[in-house]
Amino acid sequence: MIDALRERARALGAEAAPGLDGLDEEVAARAALKAVADAGLVAWTVPERDGGAATGELCPADAVSVRALCALRDELAYHSGMLDVMLVMQGLGSYPVALGGSDELRATALPAIAAGEEIAAFALTEPGAGSSLADIVTLAERKGEGWVLNGRKTFISNCGLASFYTVLARTSGQPGDTDGLSMFFVPADVWGLDLEPFEVMAPHPIGDVILKDCELPATFLLGKEGQGLELALATLGRFRTSVASAANGLARRALDESLRHLATRKQFGRPLAANQALRFDLAEMDARLRAAQLLVDEAATLVDQGGASDMAVARAKLIATETAGWICDRAVQHHGGLGVKRGTVVERLYREVRALRIYEGTSEIQMLILAKHLLAR
């Protein structure tokens, strides 16, 4: 099953990626989502129970298979960062609904996400709360039978495109408290929700989401009051390994670009690949990439099977993203001036890979997780 998924994603990437070049960011994002949805790949971001793909023995029917997601992201990222991000955001933004939504809400929202007919967004980060979700200040207060939300979220992928946002807000306690956070389903058309898109170094629909007196019914609370942090961490725990897999896809493409360039580009009468120092570079790029791939395989399997996976996921995220950054940097160096020319593949990879060491848990956060578990022994 995984091999077949890889082949489908590989074929789609080769076919669809060239058509995204040069498009306006929003147009490219919508075209990328349509491509992965039409190929039936978005269905793998939603649990089978809620209208997603049949995962067989990969994982329970109420979960998303991390092994399947990793295979898809590896192949899509190899061809296009936009194809990759539009696929994964469907799952990252909607998984809190799968975890905590009522039967009615899941039946309404999730099949449309699996089909690519609606777009999801995950709204955790705030100007003063990134790695430390306990510092969230967005406030959800009771009003009659429902809730009123006020606050600002930032660096929210699919800002301006999303049909709904899954929003983490404070329902009790003070900033700094790990208790008192709850998760909400917030439709994009709710009164009082405003958007401020901005640009980042690689094309990516992203921006600020501002909530001002947004009124929600009680049924839009996901899970129980005070369970929001648990839902957020469970979602990140499910999807974080796939960030490492996307990094591997970018690194694999960078290595291939270096191999092609060094084998064909001649200096002083011979191919660059004849230079021993550059051969050492290629060998180290390959070895580091393979190590990252093995760590991703280990982590994805553990998560799917419900094993103790915190350390494996942290290792995979840390090593794969840091390795991909190094490999893409070497590929730029191998291309010389062409490596920094806007529009070349390695220049694009260099920009796309950088954010992976930051989002869904920085490299430093992964090291803290590992150290915590090591010291607890």
FENJOJO-V127221 format. One record per residue. PSI is psi as a letter, one per 30 degrees, with the letter a starting at -180 (999 if undefined). NEAR is the number of other ideal C-beta (glycine too) atoms within 10 Angstrom. Layout:
BEGIN
PSI	NEAR
PSI	NEAR
END
This chain:
BEGIN
e	15
e	14
e	8
e	9
e	21
e	16
e	12
e	16
e	28
e	17
e	13
e	23
e	24
e	13
e	12
e	21
e	18
e	11
f	13
f	20
k	11
f	9
l	15
k	10
e	16
e	13
e	11
e	21
e	25
e	17
e	17
e	25
e	23
e	14
e	25
f	28
e	19
f	13
f	20
g	15
f	24
f	26
f	21
f	26
f	31
k	27
k	25
e	21
f	13
g	22
g	17
a	27
l	21
j	10
f	19
b	11
g	9
e	21
l	20
l	15
f	12
g	13
l	20
k	29
j	28
e	27
e	24
e	26
e	26
e	31
e	27
e	33
e	28
e	25
e	26
e	30
e	33
e	25
e	22
k	28
e	26
e	28
e	30
e	28
e	27
f	30
e	30
e	26
f	26
e	30
e	25
e	28
f	26
f	33
e	28
e	26
e	26
e	26
e	22
f	24
l	25
l	14
e	8
e	9
e	18
e	21
f	12
e	14
e	24
e	25
e	16
e	17
e	29
f	25
f	17
g	23
f	12
l	19
k	23
l	27
k	28
j	27
i	30
e	26
k	20
l	23
e	12
g	12
j	21
d	17
f	12
j	12
f	18
f	16
g	14
k	26
f	16
k	22
k	15
j	28
k	13
k	11
j	11
b	9
f	8
a	14
l	23
k	17
k	24
k	16
a	22
k	18
k	26
l	20
h	21
j	27
k	24
g	28
k	23
f	18
f	22
k	24
f	18
l	26
k	24
j	29
k	30
k	27
l	28
k	24
f	21
l	14
a	13
l	9
k	14
f	11
k	14
f	10
l	12
g	19
k	26
l	23
k	31
k	25
j	24
j	25
k	14
f	18
g	8
k	16
k	8
f	14
k	18
l	11
k	15
i	13
l	15
l	10
k	11
l	14
f	10
k	16
k	21
k	22
j	26
l	21
a	21
k	19
j	28
k	17
k	25
j	13
h	12
j	22
k	14
k	21
l	11
f	11
f	13
g	22
k	24
k	24
a	16
l	12
k	16
f	14
g	18
e	30
e	20
e	15
e	24
e	22
e	12
e	16
e	27
e	18
e	16
e	24
f	24
e	23
e	31
f	33
e	28
e	31
e	30
e	30
e	31
e	27
e	28
e	28
e	31
e	21
e	25
e	28
e	21
e	13
e	20
e	26
e	16
e	12
e	21
f	20
f	13
f	10
k	14
k	11
k	10
h	7
g	6
l	9
k	14
e	19
f	18
f	14
k	14
e	7
e	6
e	17
e	13
e	10
e	19
e	17
e	10
e	13
e	23
e	15
e	11
e	20
e	21
e	12
e	13
e	26
e	20
e	12
e	23
e	31
e	16
e	17
e	29
e	27
e	17
e	19
e	28
e	24
g	14
g	10
l	11
j	8
f	22
e	15
e	16
e	20
e	28
e	26
e	20
e	32
e	29
e	23
e	20
e	30
e	30
e	17
e	24
e	30
e	20
e	17
e	28
e	29
e	17
e	22
e	28
e	20
e	14
e	24
f	21
b	13
e	7
f	15
f	22
g	13
k	11
k	7
f	9
l	17
e	17
f	23
e	18
e	19
e	27
e	21
e	16
e	25
f	27
e	17
f	19
f	22
f	20
e	15
l	15
h	23
j	22
l	16
e	17
e	12
e	17
e	24
e	13
e	14
e	18
e	15
e	11
e	12
e	13
e	9
f	7
f	6
999	4
END
